[in-house]
Amino acid sequence: MVTKTIDIPLPDALSKLAEKPICIPIPKPSKVEIAMPTGGKIQGIVDATKAIPSDCSLSFSLVLQLQPILVNLSCLFKIIKVIEPMMDVVTGLAKVPPDAPKVAGAIPKLLEAVPPLVKCIADFVFVIPAFVRDLLMLIAKLLKCVAQGLRSVLNVMGGLALQIGSARANGNSELLLTLECAQENAENSAQGLMSSVDPILVLLSLAEPFLGMAGVDPIKLPQIGSDTDLESLQTVVTTLETLADTLLFIAKGLGGE
């Protein structure tokens, strides 16, 4: 028995679609942030050492940020505990005649609440230089991580640019589509890395009051563009590395290693 193969012609639209290389685009993460009870917002931070950022990874980064923030709100709660009985004392004394029972009831609460607050403030002032030193070193390391990631993307994009030029010159449309897909993914990867820069710079700007308390002059933050062409990315890498070196120099002046 002879088996015959029957060719079934496909419509032109399907044939052209089958000829094109499959390109799986990298999705861009949305902006993940949370409003804080003391004002302002914190944003999800892209981990430049891992894969392409996603909503999940940014959300987990928020959880990691929230825990130390909530712990450090303890001093704020101590202030609130002092304010409440203090207001009772003030309002009680302001009355004519003074509200002696109200004042008498508030004074023990005030005496109990003041010592923890005083200790909290003393500890805060004492550790400011060490805090600023460690914070600057952390920010410098983060900036260097982002710069290193961008430099890797730059190397990939540089190689792709040469291959795209060669494929275009040779009229290799199939290879060109594949290379352009890879180039677009590399650009998306660069955008993901660059999106991690803003939260880092925001962290540095929020630390400015602490810098002054540690005797550090205000740090002028650079402008980081959003373009992802080779020349722009190279400028960003150089800027980030220069800023990181500056922060490390300042940290060493505060006792950093």
Backbone as a ProteinNet text record, in pm:
[ID]
protein_1_A
[PRIMARY]
MVTKTIDIPLPDALSKLAEKPICIPIPKPSKVEIAMPTGGKIQGIVDATKAIPSDCSLSFSLVLQLQPILVNLSCLFKIIKVIEPMMDVVTGLAKVPPDAPKVAGAIPKLLEAVPPLVKCIADFVFVIPAFVRDLLMLIAKLLKCVAQGLRSVLNVMGGLALQIGSARANGNSELLLTLECAQENAENSAQGLMSSVDPILVLLSLAEPFLGMAGVDPIKLPQIGSDTDLESLQTVVTTLETLADTLLFIAKGLGGE
[TERTIARY]
84.5	0	88.2	61.9	142	68.7	140.3	82	121.4	24.7	50.6	36.4	124.4	119.4	46.1	-52.8	-132.6	-96.1	-48.7	-14.7	-140.1	-170.7	-284.9	-233	-261	-208.4	-273.1	-191.3	-240	-273.1	-365.3	-392.2	-265.6	-255.3	-135.4	-106.8	-211.9	-193.4	-125.4	-169.4	-109.1	32.7	56.4	189.8	290.2	249.6	339.6	363.9	259.4	274.1	370	363.8	449.6	595.1	617.6	753.7	823.4	747	806.3	857.2	972.2	1020.7	930.8	916.3	831	907.1	848.3	908.9	818.6	871.5	794.2	835.2	752.1	791	797.6	886.3	899.2	800.7	709.9	612.4	679.5	629.1	681	602.3	671.2	599.5	526.6	416.5	342.8	407.1	360.6	414.7	349.4	431.3	381.2	425.9	333	365.9	261.2	293.4	200	215.1	101.2	102.2	134	219.8	260.3	176.6	153.5	71	132.5	265	331.2	344.9	286.1	295.4	393.7	376.3	464.7	429.2	505.4	483.5	616.9	613.9	731.1	697.2	797.7	778	850.5	796.5	866.5	997.3	1103.7	1236.7	1276.9	1326.5	1372.1	1504.5	1511.7	1636.7	1718.2	1822.5	1901.4	1983.2	1992	2073	1992.3	1861.2	1776.6	1714.8	1617.2	1557.1	1475.6	1410.4	1329.7	1224.9	1211.6	1117.9	972.7	891.8	749.4	673	540.4	458.4	480.4	501.8	522.7	652.9	761.9	891	888.9	821	812	726.4	621.2	535.5	611.2	692.7	771.2	875.8	928.7	1026.2	960.6	831.4	759.1	746.5	720.7	708.7	840.1	951.3	1082.2	1109.7	1056	1074.4	984.7	866.5	767.8	808.6	868.3	899.1	988	1103.7	1185	1118.7	1036.2	967.4	869.9	793.5	696.4	767.2	881.5	958	1003.3	1047.1	1100.3	991.9	866.2	758.6	738	814.9	796.7	821.2	918.7	944.8	824.5	760.3	642.7	532.5	514.2	411.6	446.4	575.2	616.7	585.4	600.7	566.2	416.9	336.5	191	151.3	220.4	189.1	221.5	320.8	355.9	258.6	219.6	135.1	-1.6	-60	-195	-205	-123.9	-133.4	-84.3	11.7	58.7	-54.1	-134.6	-248.4	-350	-367.8	-459.5	-410.1	-279.2	-222.8	-240.8	-210.2	-219.3	-362.8	-455.3	-595.1	-653.5	-606.5	-654.9	-608.6	-483.7	-429.7	-485.1	-528.6	-578.2	-717.3	-787.1	-922.8	-920.8	-1026.7	-1042.8	-1170.2	-1157.2	-1030.1	-971.3	-843	-780.7	-856.2	-856.6	-922.2	-821.7	-817.7	-718.8	-728.5	-846.9	-854.5	-798.8	-826.5	-777.4	-624.4	-568.9	-423.4	-360.1	-419.7	-364.7	-368.4	-470.8	-479.5	-383.3	-348.3	-261.7	-113.7	-75.8	66.3	132.7	74.1	140	160.8	62.5	76.4	190.4	201.2	306.4	443.6	457.2	584.1	624.9	528.2	557.2	597.9	539.9	563.1	690.1	737	851	983.5	1022.3	1153.7	1176.5	1078.9	1102.7	1126.7	1058.2	1077.2	1214.9	1259.1	1391.9	1500	1485.9	1583.5	1581.7	1463.1	1449.8	1521.5	1503.4	1567.2	1718.3	1764.1	1908.3	1973.2	1909.9	1962.9	1966.4	1861.6	1850.7	1967.5	1995.4	2102.5	2239	2256.6	2386.9	2425.5	2328.6	2360.9	2350.9	2320	2302.2	2424.4	2548	2663	2679.1	2663.4	2676.5	2565.1	2444.2	2330.9	2356.3	2401.6	2428.4	2539.7	2644.8	2755	2704.9	2629.4	2580.8	2481.4	2398.8	2299.8	2368.1	2469.8	2540.9	2612.9	2669.4	2736.9	2637.8	2519.1	2415.5	2369.9	2344.2	2298.9	2406.6	2532.7	2643.2	2648.3	2629.6	2630.7	2513.9	2396.8	2281.4	2305.4	2362.7	2390.6	2491.3	2591.2	2690.8	2628.7	2533.3	2463.9	2385.2	2314.1	2236.7	2330.1	2439.6	2535.7	2595.4	2625.4	2680.5	2579.2	2452.1	2348.3	2331.4	2332.5	2319.5	2439.4	2557.4	2676	2665.1	2610.1	2590	2491.1	2382.3	2284.4	2347.8	2433.9	2503.2	2587	2655.7	2737.4	2650.2	2534.6	2442.3	2389.9	2347.5	2291.1	2395.1	2520.7	2627.1	2647.6	2649.3	2663.2	2544.3	2423.8	2303.7	2302.8	2351.2	2353.1	2439	2552.4	2639.2	2572.2	2508.6	2442.5	2322.5	2249.7	2134.5	2180.5	2290.5	2344.4	2386.3	2448.4	2492.5	2372.8	2270.4	2151.9	2077.2	2070.6	2001.8	2077.5	2209.3	2290.6	2280.8	2267.1	2259.1	2116.6	2019.3	1880.5	1821.7	1876.2	1826.6	1712.3	1591.8	1477.4	1438.6	1452.6	1414.9	1507	1637.4	1734.2	1715.8	1683.4	1664.6	1549.9	1439.8	1325.8	1363.4	1441	1483.8	1573.2	1667	1759.8	1688.1	1591.4	1516.2	1432.2	1381.1	1307.2	1399.9	1520.8	1617.9	1658.5	1670.4	1706.3	1596.2	1470.6	1359.1	1355	1381	1383.8	1499.1	1612.8	1726.4	1692.9	1622.9	1582.6	1483.3	1390.5	1296.4	1369.3	1472.3	1552.6	1624.1	1675.5	1742.5	1644.5	1523.2	1421.5	1386.6	1380.4	1352.4	1461	1586	1697.2	1694.9	1667.8	1666.8	1551.5	1443.5	1331.4	1366.6	1476.4	1519.7	1600.9	1641.5	1726.8	1647.5	1528.3	1448.9	1423.2	1375.2	1355.7	1484.3	1597.6	1725.4	1759.3	1739.3	1767.7	1668.5	1542.9	1444.4	1489.3	1541	1592	1704.5	1791.8	1902.4	1851.9	1750.1	1694.8	1621.8	1554	1485.5	1585	1705.6	1807.8	1877.8	1845.3	1917	1915.1	1800.6	1803.8	1902.7	1914	2007.9	2152.3	2173.4	2307.9	2354.1	2263.6	2298.6	2331.8	2256.4	2281.5	2415.8	2462.7	2591.7	2705.1	2674.5	2777.2	2812.9	2725	2749	2672.6	2740.9	2676.8	2574.3	2472.1	2372.7	2438.6	2389	2443.7	2355.2	2414.4	2339.4	2312.5	2183.8	2146.7	2153.7	2206.8	2215.5	2081.4	2069.3	1951.4	1974.8	1882.6	1892.2	1784.9	1827.9	1731.4	1660.1	1567.3	1489.9	1518.5	1607.9	1638.8	1719.6	1698.8	1766.1	1856	1896.3	1992.5	2131.3	2226	2357.2	2428.5	2425.7	2497.1	2436.9	2303.7	2236	2262.1	2256.2	2281	2423.6	2518.7	2658	2673.5	2602.9	2606.5	2547.4	2437.2	2373.9	2468.7	2535.3	2628.3	2740.2	2797.9	2905.7	2857.5	2736.6	2679.9	2657.4	2601.4	2573.7	2703	2803.6	2930.5	2999.7	2991.4	3052	2982.2	2849.1	2773.3	2804.1	2812.8	2843.2	2980.6	3079	3213.7	3212.5	3133.8	3123.1	3063.8	2958.9	2894.2	2988.9	3064.8	3160.7	3268.9	3311.5	3412.9	3359.8	3232.6	3172.6	3156.8	3115.1	3095.5	3227.2	3336.9	3466	3501.7	3459.1	3483.8	3407.4	3303	3222.8	3262.1	3369.1	3415.5	3385.5	3340.1	3308.6	3436.2	3424	3539.8	3520.4
-119.2	0	124.4	211	332.9	449.1	518.9	635	761.7	839.2	964.2	1082	1179.9	1301.7	1409.2	1463.7	1566.9	1702.5	1791.9	1928	2014.5	2071.8	2162.5	2305.8	2381.3	2519.2	2605.9	2689.4	2783.4	2917	2989.1	3125	3209.6	3308.8	3393.3	3459.7	3502.1	3571.7	3481.4	3352.8	3258.9	3221.5	3211.1	3177.7	3286	3411.6	3522.6	3527.8	3498.4	3499.4	3389.9	3272.4	3160.8	3186.5	3271.1	3301.7	3396.8	3474.7	3572.4	3503.9	3544.8	3488.4	3531.5	3442.9	3473.6	3563.9	3677.5	3772.2	3783.9	3748.2	3760.5	3888.8	3991.4	4119.3	4111.1	4189.5	4195.1	4298.8	4259.8	4357.1	4458.9	4581.4	4686.8	4688.1	4694.4	4695.3	4827.1	4821.5	4943.2	5008	5127.5	5199.8	5146.9	5093.5	5037.1	5126.9	5179.1	5269.7	5259.6	5314.6	5313.2	5443.5	5502.3	5626.4	5595.8	5678.4	5657	5742.6	5695.2	5770.5	5903.8	5916.9	6042.8	6137.4	6100.4	6182.5	6124.7	6159.6	6108.3	5966.2	5913.2	5778.7	5707.9	5576	5496.9	5416	5395	5326	5192.8	5101.3	4975.7	5001.5	4936	4958	4838.6	4867.1	4761.1	4705.9	4573.9	4507.4	4485.8	4567.3	4563.8	4436	4356.2	4234.7	4113.9	4131	4016.9	4034	3951.4	3948.8	4075.1	4078.5	4192.8	4220.8	4346.1	4376.4	4350.6	4315.6	4292.6	4354.5	4357	4410.2	4331.3	4200.5	4116.5	4153.8	4166.6	4197.7	4335.9	4431.9	4566.4	4566.6	4487	4478.9	4418.3	4314.3	4254.3	4353	4437.7	4536.6	4637.1	4665.4	4754.1	4692.1	4561.3	4492.3	4502.9	4485.5	4494.2	4635.1	4735.7	4873.7	4906.6	4849.6	4885.5	4841.3	4723.7	4670.8	4765	4810.7	4902.1	5037.2	5081.5	5209.8	5202.4	5093.8	5078.6	5064.5	4996.7	4983.6	5120.4	5205.4	5336.3	5438.9	5400.3	5489.9	5485.3	5400.9	5386.7	5518.8	5598.9	5728.8	5821.5	5813.4	5896.8	5862.5	5734.8	5693.9	5740.9	5746.6	5797.4	5946.2	6017.6	6160.6	6179.5	6096.5	6105.2	6078.6	5982.1	5950	6066.7	6147	6263.7	6379	6397.4	6511.3	6503.2	6384.8	6372.7	6418	6364.6	6414.2	6558.6	6599.3	6737.4	6834.4	6799.9	6884.9	6889.2	6776.9	6776	6869	6869.1	6957.8	7103.3	7134.8	7274	7323.7	7243.4	7287.3	7294.2	7203.4	7206.5	7330.4	7372	7491.9	7619.6	7611.3	7731.3	7771.7	7680.4	7711.3	7801.1	7877.5	7963.7	7922	7865	7825	7701.5	7670.5	7551.3	7424.2	7332.4	7202.8	7110.1	7117.6	7042.2	6891.1	6831.2	6685.5	6642.9	6722.6	6687.7	6694.4	6799.9	6815.3	6703.4	6673.7	6570	6433.2	6407	6278.4	6267.5	6383.7	6381.6	6377	6434.4	6443.6	6305.9	6206	6073.4	6013.7	6032.2	5981.4	6053.7	6185.8	6263.8	6221	6201.6	6160	6021	5938.2	5803.8	5804.5	5898	5900	5974.4	6069	6152.3	6075.5	5994.3	5927	5843.8	5761.1	5686.8	5778.4	5893.2	5986.8	6050.5	6089.3	6148.9	6051	5924.2	5822.8	5803.2	5805.9	5788.6	5901.3	6025.4	6140.9	6134.5	6096.6	6087.8	5982.9	5867.5	5761.9	5808.1	5881.4	5929.9	6021.9	6119.3	6216.7	6148.5	6050.8	5986.2	5906.2	5842.8	5752	5818.3	5949.2	6016.2	6001.8	6033.2	6019.7	5878.3	5778.1	5639.8	5605.1	5655.4	5630.2	5691.1	5817.2	5885	5813.4	5772.3	5699.6	5572	5492.3	5364.6	5386.7	5491.1	5520.1	5560.6	5646.5	5689.7	5572.6	5485	5367.7	5274.5	5260.1	5176.5	5234.6	5365.3	5429.8	5419.4	5436.9	5425.7	5285.5	5183.1	5045.6	5021.4	5076	5059.9	5125.8	5246.3	5317.4	5240.4	5182.3	5105.6	4978.6	4918.7	4800.9	4835.8	4948.4	4991.4	5023.1	5094.2	5129.1	5003	4903.8	4778	4706.9	4707.4	4645.7	4717.6	4851	4929.1	4907.7	4893.2	4869.9	4735.4	4635	4505.4	4517.4	4593	4614.9	4691.3	4787.9	4864.6	4772.7	4678	4584.6	4501.9	4457.6	4379.6	4465.4	4588.2	4676.8	4715.6	4732.2	4764.8	4651.9	4527.5	4412.3	4397.1	4421.2	4410.9	4516.1	4636.5	4743.9	4704.6	4642.1	4597.1	4487.6	4392.3	4282.1	4332.3	4429.7	4484.6	4554.7	4630.1	4697.4	4598.7	4488	4386.1	4316.1	4282.3	4214.5	4304.3	4434	4528.2	4543.3	4548.8	4563.1	4439.5	4322.2	4197.8	4163.6	4244	4218.1	4096.4	4058.2	3940.5	3986	3989	4043.4	3958.6	3825.6	3737.9	3759.5	3762.7	3788.5	3927.8	4022.7	4160.9	4171.7	4100.3	4103.6	4045	3937.1	3874.9	3968.5	4032.3	4123.9	4247.2	4297.6	4415.1	4381.5	4258.2	4213	4211	4156.4	4151.7	4292.3	4381.9	4520.2	4588.2	4564.7	4622.9	4570.2	4440.7	4382.7	4439.3	4463.1	4522.8	4664.3	4739.7	4875.4	4873.2	4776	4762.8	4727.1	4642.5	4607.4	4730.4	4814.6	4938.3	5032.5	5042.5	5126.9	5075.7	4943.2	4886.3	4920.3	4912.4	4947.5	5096.3	5179.4	5323.5	5364.7	5287.2	5319.4	5300.4	5228.3	5208.6	5326.3	5415.6	5527.8	5631.8	5665.9	5771	5741.5	5620.5	5594.7	5607	5571.2	5582.6	5729.8	5813.3	5956.1	6022.3	5973.8	6025.7	5993.9	5873.2	5834.4	5927.4	5963.2	6054.2	6193	6240.9	6373.6	6375.3	6264.9	6256.9	6254.7	6209.9	6201.9	6335.4	6437.8	6565.7	6626	6625.6	6679.7	6606.2	6475.1	6398	6429.9	6459.9	6496.7	6621.8	6721.2	6844.4	6819.3	6730.1	6698.7	6628.7	6560.6	6491.5	6578.9	6704.5	6795.7	6779.2	6717.9	6696.4	6801.6	6866.6	6967.1	6901.4	6977.9	6921.2	6867.4	6756.4	6691.9	6726.8	6784.2	6820.3	6694.9	6667.6	6547	6571.6	6478.2	6494.4	6471.1	6521.9	6497	6369.6	6275.7	6149	6148.4	6138.1	6136.7	6002.2	5996	5872.4	5804.9	5863.6	5804.6	5675.6	5582.7	5452.3	5423.7	5527.4	5504.5	5486.4	5437.9	5401.8	5520.2	5636	5753.2	5801.4	5805.6	5851.5	5757	5625.2	5528.2	5536.2	5561	5574.8	5694.4	5804.5	5923.8	5893.3	5818.3	5781.1	5696.9	5599.7	5512.9	5595.4	5686.5	5770.9	5857.9	5913.6	5999.2	5921.7	5802.5	5721	5678.5	5641.3	5599.2	5715.9	5835.1	5953.3	5988.1	5983.5	6012.7	5909.4	5782.5	5676.6	5698.8	5735.3	5760.8	5880.1	5982.1	6099.8	6062.1	5980.6	5938.3	5852.8	5766.2	5683.8	5770.1	5874.1	5965.9	6036.2	6082.7	6148.7	6051.2	5928.8	5827.6	5796.7	5791.1	5765.8	5876.6	5998.7	6110.3	6097.3	6013.7	5989.9	5858.8	5800	5676.1	5552.4	5569.7	5453.1	5388.9	5265.6	5192.8	5163.6
0	0	0	-92.9	-108.1	-43.1	45.8	113.8	40.3	4.8	-66.1	30.1	11.5	91.4	13.1	75.7	9.2	69.2	-13.5	31.3	28.2	140.8	149.6	151.7	48.9	43.5	151.2	213.2	314.5	250.2	307.5	257.4	265	179.5	174.2	308.3	377.5	506.1	607.9	612.9	706.7	664.7	536.3	487.7	523.8	507.1	540.8	691.1	769.2	915.2	960.3	895.7	933.1	897.2	796	754.7	851.3	927	1017.1	1143.6	1194	1320.7	1436.1	1533	1647.3	1744.1	1776.7	1869.9	1992.3	2107.9	2231.6	2301.3	2297.2	2357.1	2509.2	2567.6	2713	2766.6	2856	2908	2998.3	2993.3	3079.1	3210.2	3324.5	3452.7	3474	3546.9	3580.2	3702.6	3736.6	3851.9	3978.3	4069.2	4194.7	4308.7	4387.5	4496.5	4606.3	4722.9	4835.2	4912.8	4951.5	5028.7	5174.8	5235.3	5373.3	5468.8	5591.9	5686.7	5727.8	5714.1	5750.3	5631.5	5517.4	5397.5	5298.2	5172.3	5069.1	5028.5	4934.4	4883.7	4867.9	4875.6	4840.6	4715.5	4632.1	4505.3	4504.6	4424.4	4403.6	4331.9	4377	4321.5	4236.8	4117.5	4027.8	4077.6	4089.6	4127.4	4000.5	3984.3	3861.7	3848.5	3954.6	3950.2	3904	3886	3851.7	3713.7	3684.3	3551.1	3525.4	3411.4	3372.4	3480.9	3525.3	3634.5	3595.3	3695.5	3673.9	3789.4	3777.2	3885.5	4014.6	4000.9	4119.6	4190.6	4115.3	4178.2	4241.5	4177.4	4233.7	4360.4	4362	4480.5	4598.7	4571.1	4678.2	4730.5	4642.9	4689	4782.5	4761.2	4852	4990.5	4994.5	5123.4	5200.8	5130.2	5194.9	5246.3	5178.1	5223.4	5342.1	5343	5445.4	5585.3	5597	5729.6	5811.1	5758.1	5838.7	5861.6	5767.1	5785	5901.1	5905.8	6014.6	6149.5	6150.4	6274.9	6324	6231.3	6269.7	6299.5	6287.3	6328.9	6480.7	6549.7	6694.7	6766.3	6718.3	6781.8	6764.2	6649.7	6626.1	6725.9	6751.3	6847.2	6989.3	7021.2	7151.7	7164.8	7054.3	7054.6	7079.3	7013.1	7030.2	7175.1	7238.4	7377.8	7471.1	7433.2	7514.8	7489.6	7365.3	7329.3	7396.9	7400.4	7455.2	7601.6	7696	7833.3	7847.9	7761.4	7767.2	7735	7636.3	7600.9	7714.6	7782.6	7897.2	8006.9	8030.8	8132.8	8093.1	7967	7919.7	7923.4	7868.6	7866.6	8006.9	8096.2	8234.3	8307.1	8286.2	8350.8	8289.5	8163.5	8095.7	8141.8	8203.8	8248.8	8372.4	8387	8505	8577.5	8696.5	8759.1	8693.6	8719	8657.5	8693.2	8595.7	8616.2	8685.1	8818.7	8895.7	8874.4	8874.8	8853	8717.6	8613.2	8479.3	8475.1	8536.4	8539.4	8620.6	8734.3	8822	8754.8	8675.4	8606.6	8489.6	8429.2	8311.5	8346.8	8461.5	8496.8	8507.4	8572.8	8576.8	8437.6	8348.4	8212	8138.8	8164.8	8100.3	8150.5	8279.6	8338.1	8289.1	8261.6	8211.7	8064.8	7987.9	7843.2	7803.8	7885.3	7847.8	7839.9	7939	7932.3	7805.9	7759.3	7634.4	7514.9	7511.7	7400.9	7406.7	7525.7	7541.3	7495.9	7534.6	7492.7	7342.3	7284.7	7139.7	7065.7	7113	7050	7066.8	7186.7	7211.8	7121.5	7109.8	7022.7	6877.3	6837.9	6700.2	6666.1	6753.4	6727.8	6727.6	6816.5	6830.9	6706.8	6642.8	6532	6394.4	6390	6260.4	6168.9	6214.7	6122.7	6067.1	6153.8	6106.6	6008.7	6036.3	5946.3	5809.3	5808.4	5680.8	5604.8	5676.3	5612.3	5545.1	5619.6	5565.1	5451.8	5465.1	5361	5231.1	5240.3	5120.2	5054	5134.6	5078	5010.2	5069.9	5008.6	4875.4	4873	4749.7	4642.1	4682.1	4586.1	4524.9	4608.4	4557.3	4462.2	4496.7	4408.8	4273	4275.4	4150.6	4065.6	4130.1	4055.4	3996.7	4070.6	4017.6	3891.6	3896	3779.8	3663.7	3692.8	3587.9	3524.9	3608.1	3556.4	3466.1	3509.9	3427.3	3294.4	3298.5	3175.1	3083.2	3142.9	3060.1	2987.1	3054.6	2989.6	2873.4	2896.7	2790.1	2674.5	2707.1	2603.1	2514.4	2576	2497.3	2403.6	2453.4	2370.3	2255.1	2286.7	2184.9	2080.5	2124.7	2029.3	1929.9	1980.5	1890.9	1797.9	1851.1	1768.1	1658.3	1689.9	1589.8	1469.8	1497.4	1387.8	1305.6	1374.1	1303.3	1222.9	1278.2	1205.7	1079.2	1090.7	971.9	865.2	907.3	811.8	747.4	829.9	776.2	679.6	709.8	621.1	489.3	499.4	378.1	288.9	351.1	273.6	232.4	276.3	239.6	306.7	419.5	493	584.1	530.3	603.3	724.3	711.2	822.6	942.4	916.5	1023.3	1080	993.3	1037.2	1137.1	1109.1	1201	1336.6	1334.3	1459.8	1539.9	1470.4	1538.1	1591.2	1514.4	1560.4	1682.6	1686.4	1805.4	1927	1908.6	2018.3	2061.1	1964.1	1996.3	2078.2	2039.8	2114.4	2257.3	2273.5	2407.3	2489.7	2424.1	2494.9	2540.2	2455	2491.1	2607.7	2606.2	2718.1	2847.6	2834.1	2950.6	3005.5	2914.3	2956.3	3025.5	2971.9	3034.6	3173.8	3188.8	3319.5	3420.4	3376.3	3464.4	3499	3399.4	3423.5	3514	3513.7	3601.6	3748.1	3774.5	3913.1	3964.1	3873.5	3914.6	3993	3946.6	4012.3	4159.7	4197	4340.8	4421.5	4361.4	4432.7	4456	4353.8	4368	4463.7	4463.8	4559.5	4701.6	4722.5	4854	4897.2	4804.1	4835.2	4870.3	4797.8	4826.5	4960.9	4994.6	5123.5	5240	5212.9	5317.8	5341.4	5263.9	5273.8	5414.5	5486.2	5623.4	5713.7	5695.4	5775.9	5736.7	5607.4	5562.8	5635.9	5647.1	5716.9	5862.7	5927.4	6068.5	6087	5982.2	5988.7	5936.7	5901.9	5853.9	5708.3	5630.3	5487.4	5407.5	5314.7	5229.6	5137.3	5094.9	5001.7	4875.3	4826.9	4706.7	4587.6	4485.6	4365.5	4283.3	4262	4189	4038.7	3962	3816.6	3749.4	3629.1	3547	3466.5	3479.6	3406.2	3298.1	3172.7	3062.6	3053.2	2958.6	2940	2806.4	2725.3	2595.3	2612.4	2521.7	2532.9	2412.4	2339	2232.2	2294.6	2215.2	2267.5	2331.6	2265.8	2317.5	2449.3	2456	2577.7	2694.2	2666.8	2772.5	2824.1	2734.3	2777.1	2869.7	2838.7	2924.2	3061.2	3063.5	3190.3	3274.4	3212.2	3284.8	3348.1	3270	3321.5	3436.7	3423.5	3528.7	3657.6	3645.6	3763.8	3834	3756.5	3815.8	3885.5	3825.7	3887.4	4018.3	4018.3	4140.3	4248.7	4210.9	4307.7	4370.6	4289.9	4342.9	4438.2	4406.6	4494.3	4629.4	4626.8	4751.6	4836.2	4772.1	4845.9	4909.7	4840	4894.1	5018.9	5012.1	5127.2	5243.6	5212.8	5317.2	5389	5314.7	5377.2	5475.2	5444.1	5535.4	5665.9	5665	5786.2	5855	5805.5	5868.2	5788.6	5662.9	5579.4	5526.1	5485.4	5431.1	5283.6
[MASK]
+++++++++++++++++++++++++++++++++++++++++++++++++++++++++++++++++++++++++++++++++++++++++++++++++++++++++++++++++++++++++++++++++++++++++++++++++++++++++++++++++++++++++++++++++++++++++++++++++++++++++++++++++++++++++++++++++++++++++++++++++++++++++++++++++

